[in-house]
Amino acid sequence: MKFFSVYPGRLDSGKSALLWALCLSLAFITLPAKVSVAQEDSALKHISLPLSPIEQAEKDGTAVRLSLKDITKLALQNNLDIAISDTNEELYQQKVLQAYGPYDPAISVN
């Protein structure tokens, strides 16, 4: 079986006809799809879709726009586990200071 070999400036008529047929068939295959998409777009402009829950909340005024920084801050404030771990951290820091207590200088008067 021999594959196509293309030499610069030289194509026999069978190969060039096959290449032209391939190019034309690809052009005709893609052309109707573009026309139908344009027709569908014009038909969709007349259809009103229901609002998404986010769009509905924004329309009602119940939605609040927040940045990522604000959301992180809110999550840290409202998460009970994080509040407990912060308290535990402070407790452990106090325990470390208490453990160094016997090494502090002490003055006694007799």
Phi, psi and omega per residue, in radians:
M1 nan 2.259 -3.097
K2 -1.862 2.266 3.116
F3 -1.561 2.888 3.110
F4 -1.149 2.382 2.996
S5 -2.206 2.204 -3.068
V6 -1.874 2.157 3.071
Y7 -1.866 2.471 -3.120
P8 -1.019 2.182 3.078
G9 1.405 0.125 -3.066
R10 -2.498 1.992 3.014
L11 -2.380 2.365 3.060
D12 -1.390 2.884 -2.981
S13 -1.148 -0.536 3.141
G14 -1.190 -0.755 -3.136
K15 -1.217 -0.726 -3.135
S16 -1.179 -0.634 3.102
A17 -1.156 -0.679 3.117
L18 -1.157 -0.724 3.104
L19 -1.124 -0.723 3.109
W20 -1.135 -0.708 3.136
A21 -1.131 -0.685 3.117
L22 -1.136 -0.781 3.126
C23 -1.112 -0.758 3.140
L24 -1.160 -0.697 3.141
S25 -1.152 -0.666 3.081
L26 -1.135 -0.669 3.130
A27 -1.151 -0.733 -3.131
F28 -1.275 -0.484 3.114
I29 -1.228 -0.725 -3.079
T30 -1.432 -0.410 -3.087
L31 -1.101 -0.865 -3.133
P32 -1.107 -0.522 3.138
A33 -1.141 -0.684 3.139
K34 -1.193 -0.668 3.140
V35 -1.172 -0.748 -3.115
S36 -1.176 -0.593 3.094
V37 -1.137 -0.706 3.117
A38 -1.133 -0.696 3.114
Q39 -1.160 -0.696 3.130
E40 -1.155 -0.666 3.128
D41 -1.099 -0.740 3.133
S42 -1.199 -0.565 3.098
A43 -1.260 -0.600 -3.130
L44 -1.265 -0.398 3.134
K45 -1.142 -0.475 -3.099
H46 -1.531 -0.222 -3.124
I47 -1.627 2.245 3.082
S48 -1.723 2.080 -3.127
L49 -1.506 2.625 3.084
P50 -1.163 2.644 -3.123
L51 -1.264 2.535 3.045
S52 -1.268 2.825 3.120
P53 -1.001 -0.603 3.131
I54 -1.194 -0.799 3.121
E55 -1.118 -0.661 3.117
Q56 -1.130 -0.738 3.127
A57 -1.148 -0.675 3.089
E58 -1.143 -0.654 3.129
K59 -1.196 -0.694 3.131
D60 -1.296 -0.348 -3.107
G61 1.540 0.188 3.136
T62 -1.589 -0.171 3.129
A63 -1.529 2.541 3.120
V64 -2.131 2.220 3.098
R65 -1.457 2.180 -3.125
L66 -2.256 2.584 3.038
S67 -1.498 2.968 3.125
L68 -1.096 -0.626 3.112
K69 -1.112 -0.759 3.122
D70 -1.133 -0.708 3.137
I71 -1.136 -0.720 3.115
T72 -1.114 -0.730 3.128
K73 -1.103 -0.768 3.107
L74 -1.089 -0.743 -3.135
A75 -1.121 -0.700 3.132
L76 -1.191 -0.600 3.137
Q77 -1.286 -0.633 -3.011
N78 -1.698 -0.009 -3.135
N79 -1.598 2.023 -3.073
L80 -1.149 -0.661 3.138
D81 -1.075 -0.685 3.134
I82 -1.193 -0.689 3.109
A83 -1.109 -0.703 3.117
I84 -1.145 -0.741 -3.127
S85 -1.168 -0.597 3.068
D86 -1.122 -0.727 3.106
T87 -1.127 -0.730 3.122
N88 -1.109 -0.655 3.125
E89 -1.094 -0.778 3.111
E90 -1.110 -0.671 3.117
L91 -1.100 -0.772 -3.135
Y92 -1.192 -0.601 3.076
Q93 -1.121 -0.673 3.082
Q94 -1.152 -0.650 3.112
K95 -1.151 -0.641 3.098
V96 -1.134 -0.789 3.102
L97 -1.081 -0.670 3.125
Q98 -1.157 -0.619 3.139
A99 -1.168 -0.524 3.101
Y100 -1.452 -0.051 -3.090
G101 -0.990 -0.786 -3.126
P102 -1.105 -0.319 -3.111
Y103 -1.548 -0.107 3.109
D104 -1.267 2.589 3.119
P105 -1.199 2.509 3.123
A106 -2.233 2.445 3.096
I107 -1.970 2.260 3.110
S108 -2.250 2.534 -3.137
V109 -2.070 2.245 3.105
N110 -1.949 nan nan
